[in-house]
Amino acid sequence: MIKEIKINGMSCAHCVAAVEKELNKLNPEKLNVRIGSAAIEYENGSITDEEINLAVKEAGFEVIEPGN
């Protein structure tokens, strides 16, 4: 499953690194973080939306709803 999210408040490479660090803790199969968004690929059911939202919040940002 691939989940694409939009993230509010990101403005630089440091922001990207912070989000990557937190999302990688969820052990996704693939992860692509860019300024303002992220694509997370994972096995269906292995990561919840709540876990993704919390990881982004831990990095200091917020997920803009809705995600795909």
Biopython code that builds the backbone (N, CA, C, O; Angstrom):
import numpy as np
from Bio.PDB.StructureBuilder import StructureBuilder

atoms = [
    (1, "MET", "N", (0.851, -1.173, 0.000)),
    (1, "MET", "CA", (0.000, 0.000, 0.000)),
    (1, "MET", "C", (0.894, 1.232, 0.000)),
    (1, "MET", "O", (1.925, 1.259, 0.672)),
    (2, "ILE", "N", (0.498, 2.245, -0.752)),
    (2, "ILE", "CA", (1.218, 3.516, -0.760)),
    (2, "ILE", "C", (0.289, 4.603, -0.239)),
    (2, "ILE", "O", (-0.818, 4.790, -0.746)),
    (3, "LYS", "N", (0.754, 5.312, 0.774)),
    (3, "LYS", "CA", (-0.015, 6.416, 1.359)),
    (3, "LYS", "C", (0.720, 7.706, 1.056)),
    (3, "LYS", "O", (1.889, 7.857, 1.412)),
    (4, "GLU", "N", (0.042, 8.636, 0.401)),
    (4, "GLU", "CA", (0.624, 9.945, 0.129)),
    (4, "GLU", "C", (-0.025, 10.944, 1.072)),
    (4, "GLU", "O", (-1.249, 10.997, 1.193)),
    (5, "ILE", "N", (0.808, 11.735, 1.739)),
    (5, "ILE", "CA", (0.296, 12.731, 2.676)),
    (5, "ILE", "C", (0.885, 14.094, 2.350)),
    (5, "ILE", "O", (1.979, 14.202, 1.796)),
    (6, "LYS", "N", (0.144, 15.121, 2.704)),
    (6, "LYS", "CA", (0.642, 16.499, 2.604)),
    (6, "LYS", "C", (0.972, 16.940, 4.018)),
    (6, "LYS", "O", (0.239, 16.651, 4.964)),
    (7, "ILE", "N", (2.096, 17.650, 4.147)),
    (7, "ILE", "CA", (2.582, 18.037, 5.462)),
    (7, "ILE", "C", (2.722, 19.557, 5.523)),
    (7, "ILE", "O", (3.330, 20.173, 4.648)),
    (8, "ASN", "N", (2.158, 20.139, 6.551)),
    (8, "ASN", "CA", (2.186, 21.586, 6.741)),
    (8, "ASN", "C", (3.418, 21.999, 7.540)),
    (8, "ASN", "O", (3.778, 21.343, 8.518)),
    (9, "GLY", "N", (4.066, 23.092, 7.123)),
    (9, "GLY", "CA", (5.130, 23.694, 7.901)),
    (9, "GLY", "C", (6.547, 23.365, 7.467)),
    (9, "GLY", "O", (7.497, 23.924, 8.015)),
    (10, "MET", "N", (6.716, 22.482, 6.507)),
    (10, "MET", "CA", (8.062, 22.121, 6.053)),
    (10, "MET", "C", (8.595, 23.192, 5.107)),
    (10, "MET", "O", (7.865, 23.701, 4.257)),
    (11, "SER", "N", (9.903, 23.535, 5.265)),
    (11, "SER", "CA", (10.447, 24.578, 4.404)),
    (11, "SER", "C", (11.879, 24.331, 3.937)),
    (11, "SER", "O", (12.405, 25.109, 3.141)),
    (12, "CYS", "N", (12.524, 23.258, 4.419)),
    (12, "CYS", "CA", (13.940, 23.073, 4.074)),
    (12, "CYS", "C", (14.353, 21.608, 4.188)),
    (12, "CYS", "O", (13.563, 20.754, 4.590)),
    (13, "ALA", "N", (15.596, 21.339, 3.829)),
    (13, "ALA", "CA", (16.124, 19.973, 3.891)),
    (13, "ALA", "C", (16.160, 19.452, 5.323)),
    (13, "ALA", "O", (16.001, 18.251, 5.541)),
    (14, "HIS", "N", (16.363, 20.322, 6.293)),
    (14, "HIS", "CA", (16.340, 19.893, 7.695)),
    (14, "HIS", "C", (14.962, 19.364, 8.068)),
    (14, "HIS", "O", (14.847, 18.380, 8.798)),
    (15, "CYS", "N", (13.917, 20.017, 7.567)),
    (15, "CYS", "CA", (12.542, 19.572, 7.803)),
    (15, "CYS", "C", (12.330, 18.177, 7.210)),
    (15, "CYS", "O", (11.741, 17.305, 7.847)),
    (16, "VAL", "N", (12.815, 17.982, 5.990)),
    (16, "VAL", "CA", (12.700, 16.687, 5.324)),
    (16, "VAL", "C", (13.402, 15.614, 6.150)),
    (16, "VAL", "O", (12.860, 14.526, 6.348)),
    (17, "ALA", "N", (14.603, 15.916, 6.632)),
    (17, "ALA", "CA", (15.368, 14.948, 7.420)),
    (17, "ALA", "C", (14.648, 14.597, 8.721)),
    (17, "ALA", "O", (14.645, 13.437, 9.134)),
    (18, "ALA", "N", (14.043, 15.585, 9.364)),
    (18, "ALA", "CA", (13.326, 15.340, 10.620)),
    (18, "ALA", "C", (12.126, 14.427, 10.401)),
    (18, "ALA", "O", (11.884, 13.515, 11.191)),
    (19, "VAL", "N", (11.380, 14.669, 9.336)),
    (19, "VAL", "CA", (10.211, 13.835, 9.024)),
    (19, "VAL", "C", (10.663, 12.425, 8.628)),
    (19, "VAL", "O", (10.071, 11.438, 9.066)),
    (20, "GLU", "N", (11.706, 12.329, 7.806)),
    (20, "GLU", "CA", (12.234, 11.013, 7.412)),
    (20, "GLU", "C", (12.640, 10.201, 8.637)),
    (20, "GLU", "O", (12.332, 9.012, 8.729)),
    (21, "LYS", "N", (13.324, 10.838, 9.568)),
    (21, "LYS", "CA", (13.795, 10.147, 10.772)),
    (21, "LYS", "C", (12.620, 9.534, 11.539)),
    (21, "LYS", "O", (12.670, 8.371, 11.940)),
    (22, "GLU", "N", (11.580, 10.318, 11.736)),
    (22, "GLU", "CA", (10.429, 9.830, 12.504)),
    (22, "GLU", "C", (9.641, 8.763, 11.742)),
    (22, "GLU", "O", (9.244, 7.753, 12.325)),
    (23, "LEU", "N", (9.413, 8.979, 10.446)),
    (23, "LEU", "CA", (8.649, 7.999, 9.667)),
    (23, "LEU", "C", (9.423, 6.691, 9.510)),
    (23, "LEU", "O", (8.813, 5.623, 9.451)),
    (24, "ASN", "N", (10.745, 6.753, 9.442)),
    (24, "ASN", "CA", (11.544, 5.531, 9.331)),
    (24, "ASN", "C", (11.411, 4.639, 10.560)),
    (24, "ASN", "O", (11.629, 3.430, 10.471)),
    (25, "LYS", "N", (11.061, 5.213, 11.692)),
    (25, "LYS", "CA", (10.840, 4.428, 12.911)),
    (25, "LYS", "C", (9.662, 3.470, 12.753)),
    (25, "LYS", "O", (9.544, 2.500, 13.502)),
    (26, "LEU", "N", (8.780, 3.743, 11.769)),
    (26, "LEU", "CA", (7.625, 2.878, 11.515)),
    (26, "LEU", "C", (7.985, 1.698, 10.606)),
    (26, "LEU", "O", (7.137, 0.849, 10.329)),
    (27, "ASN", "N", (9.229, 1.642, 10.146)),
    (27, "ASN", "CA", (9.729, 0.576, 9.269)),
    (27, "ASN", "C", (8.935, 0.409, 7.976)),
    (27, "ASN", "O", (8.464, -0.687, 7.674)),
    (28, "PRO", "N", (8.785, 1.494, 7.210)),
    (28, "PRO", "CA", (8.088, 1.362, 5.923)),
    (28, "PRO", "C", (8.966, 0.595, 4.935)),
    (28, "PRO", "O", (10.185, 0.522, 5.094)),
    (29, "GLU", "N", (8.322, 0.023, 3.907)),
    (29, "GLU", "CA", (9.081, -0.651, 2.856)),
    (29, "GLU", "C", (9.860, 0.365, 2.032)),
    (29, "GLU", "O", (11.021, 0.136, 1.693)),
    (30, "LYS", "N", (9.222, 1.491, 1.709)),
    (30, "LYS", "CA", (9.857, 2.592, 0.988)),
    (30, "LYS", "C", (9.322, 3.887, 1.554)),
    (30, "LYS", "O", (8.197, 3.950, 2.050)),
    (31, "LEU", "N", (10.146, 4.924, 1.474)),
    (31, "LEU", "CA", (9.754, 6.226, 1.991)),
    (31, "LEU", "C", (10.350, 7.306, 1.101)),
    (31, "LEU", "O", (11.541, 7.280, 0.791)),
    (32, "ASN", "N", (9.515, 8.256, 0.691)),
    (32, "ASN", "CA", (9.978, 9.382, -0.121)),
    (32, "ASN", "C", (9.392, 10.655, 0.481)),
    (32, "ASN", "O", (8.201, 10.934, 0.345)),
    (33, "VAL", "N", (10.253, 11.419, 1.149)),
    (33, "VAL", "CA", (9.814, 12.661, 1.780)),
    (33, "VAL", "C", (10.360, 13.831, 0.985)),
    (33, "VAL", "O", (11.543, 13.874, 0.649)),
    (34, "ARG", "N", (9.485, 14.776, 0.689)),
    (34, "ARG", "CA", (9.854, 16.017, 0.014)),
    (34, "ARG", "C", (9.302, 17.168, 0.852)),
    (34, "ARG", "O", (8.485, 16.953, 1.748)),
    (35, "ILE", "N", (9.744, 18.371, 0.564)),
    (35, "ILE", "CA", (9.198, 19.518, 1.293)),
    (35, "ILE", "C", (7.693, 19.587, 1.025)),
    (35, "ILE", "O", (7.257, 19.760, -0.113)),
    (36, "GLY", "N", (6.919, 19.450, 2.087)),
    (36, "GLY", "CA", (5.464, 19.556, 1.987)),
    (36, "GLY", "C", (4.709, 18.267, 1.750)),
    (36, "GLY", "O", (3.478, 18.275, 1.729)),
    (37, "SER", "N", (5.423, 17.136, 1.568)),
    (37, "SER", "CA", (4.697, 15.892, 1.333)),
    (37, "SER", "C", (5.575, 14.679, 1.612)),
    (37, "SER", "O", (6.793, 14.784, 1.755)),
    (38, "ALA", "N", (4.917, 13.528, 1.684)),
    (38, "ALA", "CA", (5.632, 12.263, 1.847)),
    (38, "ALA", "C", (4.811, 11.147, 1.218)),
    (38, "ALA", "O", (3.581, 11.181, 1.222)),
    (39, "ALA", "N", (5.513, 10.157, 0.677)),
    (39, "ALA", "CA", (4.889, 8.934, 0.174)),
    (39, "ALA", "C", (5.475, 7.789, 0.987)),
    (39, "ALA", "O", (6.690, 7.599, 1.029)),
    (40, "ILE", "N", (4.602, 7.034, 1.626)),
    (40, "ILE", "CA", (5.016, 5.939, 2.486)),
    (40, "ILE", "C", (4.470, 4.643, 1.909)),
    (40, "ILE", "O", (3.259, 4.497, 1.740)),
    (41, "GLU", "N", (5.351, 3.708, 1.608)),
    (41, "GLU", "CA", (4.917, 2.411, 1.097)),
    (41, "GLU", "C", (5.106, 1.385, 2.208)),
    (41, "GLU", "O", (6.180, 1.276, 2.799)),
    (42, "TYR", "N", (4.037, 0.634, 2.480)),
    (42, "TYR", "CA", (4.083, -0.352, 3.559)),
    (42, "TYR", "C", (3.082, -1.458, 3.285)),
    (42, "TYR", "O", (2.170, -1.314, 2.471)),
    (43, "GLU", "N", (3.279, -2.575, 3.991)),
    (43, "GLU", "CA", (2.363, -3.695, 3.861)),
    (43, "GLU", "C", (1.028, -3.300, 4.479)),
    (43, "GLU", "O", (0.980, -2.726, 5.568)),
    (44, "ASN", "N", (-0.048, -3.611, 3.775)),
    (44, "ASN", "CA", (-1.382, -3.232, 4.223)),
    (44, "ASN", "C", (-1.608, -3.661, 5.669)),
    (44, "ASN", "O", (-1.435, -4.831, 6.011)),
    (45, "GLY", "N", (-1.992, -2.717, 6.508)),
    (45, "GLY", "CA", (-2.296, -3.010, 7.895)),
    (45, "GLY", "C", (-1.110, -2.917, 8.843)),
    (45, "GLY", "O", (-1.292, -2.998, 10.058)),
    (46, "SER", "N", (0.103, -2.749, 8.316)),
    (46, "SER", "CA", (1.274, -2.727, 9.197)),
    (46, "SER", "C", (1.516, -1.363, 9.835)),
    (46, "SER", "O", (2.173, -1.272, 10.872)),
    (47, "ILE", "N", (0.990, -0.305, 9.223)),
    (47, "ILE", "CA", (1.132, 1.060, 9.749)),
    (47, "ILE", "C", (-0.243, 1.723, 9.672)),
    (47, "ILE", "O", (-0.931, 1.636, 8.655)),
    (48, "THR", "N", (-0.628, 2.381, 10.755)),
    (48, "THR", "CA", (-1.930, 3.056, 10.769)),
    (48, "THR", "C", (-1.771, 4.539, 10.453)),
    (48, "THR", "O", (-0.681, 5.099, 10.568)),
    (49, "ASP", "N", (-2.873, 5.162, 10.054)),
    (49, "ASP", "CA", (-2.880, 6.612, 9.816)),
    (49, "ASP", "C", (-2.481, 7.360, 11.084)),
    (49, "ASP", "O", (-1.783, 8.372, 11.022)),
    (50, "GLU", "N", (-2.928, 6.859, 12.231)),
    (50, "GLU", "CA", (-2.605, 7.502, 13.500)),
    (50, "GLU", "C", (-1.106, 7.476, 13.758)),
    (50, "GLU", "O", (-0.543, 8.454, 14.250)),
    (51, "GLU", "N", (-0.452, 6.357, 13.426)),
    (51, "GLU", "CA", (0.996, 6.259, 13.611)),
    (51, "GLU", "C", (1.730, 7.241, 12.695)),
    (51, "GLU", "O", (2.710, 7.863, 13.104)),
    (52, "ILE", "N", (1.255, 7.373, 11.469)),
    (52, "ILE", "CA", (1.854, 8.319, 10.530)),
    (52, "ILE", "C", (1.684, 9.745, 11.044)),
    (52, "ILE", "O", (2.639, 10.523, 11.059)),
    (53, "ASN", "N", (0.473, 10.085, 11.463)),
    (53, "ASN", "CA", (0.204, 11.436, 11.971)),
    (53, "ASN", "C", (1.064, 11.747, 13.193)),
    (53, "ASN", "O", (1.593, 12.852, 13.320)),
    (54, "LEU", "N", (1.203, 10.771, 14.093)),
    (54, "LEU", "CA", (1.998, 10.973, 15.299)),
    (54, "LEU", "C", (3.475, 11.147, 14.961)),
    (54, "LEU", "O", (4.148, 11.988, 15.557)),
    (55, "ALA", "N", (3.987, 10.365, 14.019)),
    (55, "ALA", "CA", (5.393, 10.486, 13.612)),
    (55, "ALA", "C", (5.667, 11.870, 13.036)),
    (55, "ALA", "O", (6.688, 12.481, 13.350)),
    (56, "VAL", "N", (4.771, 12.364, 12.202)),
    (56, "VAL", "CA", (4.942, 13.697, 11.615)),
    (56, "VAL", "C", (4.875, 14.755, 12.719)),
    (56, "VAL", "O", (5.640, 15.719, 12.706)),
    (57, "LYS", "N", (3.968, 14.572, 13.664)),
    (57, "LYS", "CA", (3.847, 15.510, 14.791)),
    (57, "LYS", "C", (5.115, 15.496, 15.635)),
    (57, "LYS", "O", (5.576, 16.548, 16.077)),
    (58, "GLU", "N", (5.687, 14.309, 15.864)),
    (58, "GLU", "CA", (6.928, 14.196, 16.631)),
    (58, "GLU", "C", (8.065, 14.947, 15.947)),
    (58, "GLU", "O", (8.969, 15.449, 16.615)),
    (59, "ALA", "N", (8.022, 15.025, 14.616)),
    (59, "ALA", "CA", (9.032, 15.756, 13.853)),
    (59, "ALA", "C", (8.788, 17.267, 13.901)),
    (59, "ALA", "O", (9.635, 18.046, 13.464)),
    (60, "GLY", "N", (7.630, 17.680, 14.432)),
    (60, "GLY", "CA", (7.337, 19.101, 14.575)),
    (60, "GLY", "C", (6.423, 19.675, 13.510)),
    (60, "GLY", "O", (6.343, 20.891, 13.341)),
    (61, "PHE", "N", (5.732, 18.795, 12.788)),
    (61, "PHE", "CA", (4.862, 19.253, 11.694)),
    (61, "PHE", "C", (3.489, 18.607, 11.833)),
    (61, "PHE", "O", (3.244, 17.842, 12.766)),
    (62, "GLU", "N", (2.593, 18.922, 10.893)),
    (62, "GLU", "CA", (1.264, 18.313, 10.940)),
    (62, "GLU", "C", (0.849, 17.839, 9.564)),
    (62, "GLU", "O", (1.155, 18.457, 8.545)),
    (63, "VAL", "N", (0.138, 16.712, 9.568)),
    (63, "VAL", "CA", (-0.413, 16.176, 8.329)),
    (63, "VAL", "C", (-1.652, 16.980, 7.984)),
    (63, "VAL", "O", (-2.514, 17.201, 8.834)),
    (64, "ILE", "N", (-1.738, 17.416, 6.733)),
    (64, "ILE", "CA", (-2.914, 18.131, 6.244)),
    (64, "ILE", "C", (-3.896, 17.073, 5.750)),
    (64, "ILE", "O", (-3.541, 16.254, 4.902)),
    (65, "GLU", "N", (-5.099, 17.077, 6.256)),
    (65, "GLU", "CA", (-6.100, 16.100, 5.831)),
    (65, "GLU", "C", (-6.824, 16.594, 4.601)),
    (65, "GLU", "O", (-6.934, 17.806, 4.419)),
    (66, "PRO", "N", (-7.319, 15.727, 3.757)),
    (66, "PRO", "CA", (-7.144, 14.277, 3.826)),
    (66, "PRO", "C", (-5.917, 13.820, 3.060)),
    (66, "PRO", "O", (-5.448, 14.508, 2.154)),
    (67, "GLY", "N", (-5.408, 12.674, 3.422)),
    (67, "GLY", "CA", (-4.360, 12.022, 2.657)),
    (67, "GLY", "C", (-5.004, 11.021, 1.726)),
    (67, "GLY", "O", (-6.197, 10.745, 1.853)),
    (68, "ASN", "N", (-4.247, 10.471, 0.795)),
    (68, "ASN", "CA", (-4.789, 9.483, -0.152)),
    (68, "ASN", "C", (-4.583, 8.092, 0.375)),
    (68, "ASN", "O", (-4.971, 7.122, -0.276)),
]
sb = StructureBuilder()
sb.init_structure("model")
sb.init_model(0)
sb.init_chain("A")
sb.init_seg("    ")
for serial, (resi, resn, name, xyz) in enumerate(atoms, 1):
    if name == "N":
        sb.init_residue(resn, " ", resi, " ")
    sb.init_atom(name, np.array(xyz, "f"), 0.0, 1.0, " ", f" {name:<3s}", serial, name[0])
structure = sb.get_structure()
